[in-house]
């Protein structure tokens, strides 16, 4: 690594961090001015209204740093890099706007889902597409798919990431912290593991890391500002950057394995109970852990960080695609065991409550 590359990394990271930090007071002011505040006693059980426009800091921090990165004279190997950057920023701006309107008017989920589809279509139109996978058995790349399959897979991936991050946003510092972990792993992979290094591409996840860190300083428990509808924007960034950064979906699958399993678990649970699978409640794992009174707010968040960082970090040390596939399987088994334990805690807690009520 050259001294100039170190300077480029520092420039993008600190620019995103500074813009994000500087935007937080504005986001808080606008939240109070426009009445975009959480409702006390809501899903998070907060005691007082909390500003919900914190995502503005991530949006501006990332956008400014990503544009500045294009002015840096670093090596660029992708002839479509500028095209993809335009698609990333346009799609991101669109989904950020949808999140803002949701905070303002509480949109029906149909309009939110339609907005996610359109944002994904923008990304795809600017060549942010999944062109291949690495076969976990042989390690070789899959053959090219028909374009319709490519579009469908890319749209599914982006929408999946948007919804996973949106439902993950339930505890202070949880979503932005995991986004930082995902961004760091994508950055390290592009800047240090790929040969030749994709320095210019690596600047994008680094910009996301800086922007999220600026927000996390104000969002860690007890939070002074929430992401609000911008959680979907952050999910869009994670999904799109994993494609731009050399199709590193395996990295994101290992980082986001726990939130993804939680999303699938809750969607299935709601469906069998005849409920809307997209309607939020306190059934998610992080809420269940908090309601069990066995772990504090910060302990849950830090445990999520450790779990996601450990399995995501395996992608940096495991060369074999097969070993990564095995690691993913082990992770799923551990998560399933964890779900079973938490479900048992809940049953025991409900049983104890019932016994107490009967005795009273």
Secondary structure, 3 states (H helix, E strand, C coil): CCHHHHHHHHHHHHHHHHHHHHHHHHHHHHHHHHCCECCCCCCCCCCCCCECCCHHHHHHHHHHHHHHHCCCCCCCCCCCHHHHHHHHHHHHHHHHHHHHHHHHHCCCHHHHHHHHHHHHHHHHHCCCCCCCCECCCCCCECCCCCHHHHHHHHHHHHHHHHHHHHHHCCCCCHHHHHHHHHHHHHHHHHHHHCCCCCHHHHHHHHHHHHHHHHHHHHHCCCCCECCHHHHHHHHHHHHHHHHHCCCCHHHHHHHCHHHHHHHHHHHHHHHHCCCCCCCCCCCCHHHHHHHCCCCCHHHHHHHHHHHHHHHHHHHHHCCCHHHHHHHHHHHHHHHHHHHHHHHHHHHHHHHHHHHHHHHC
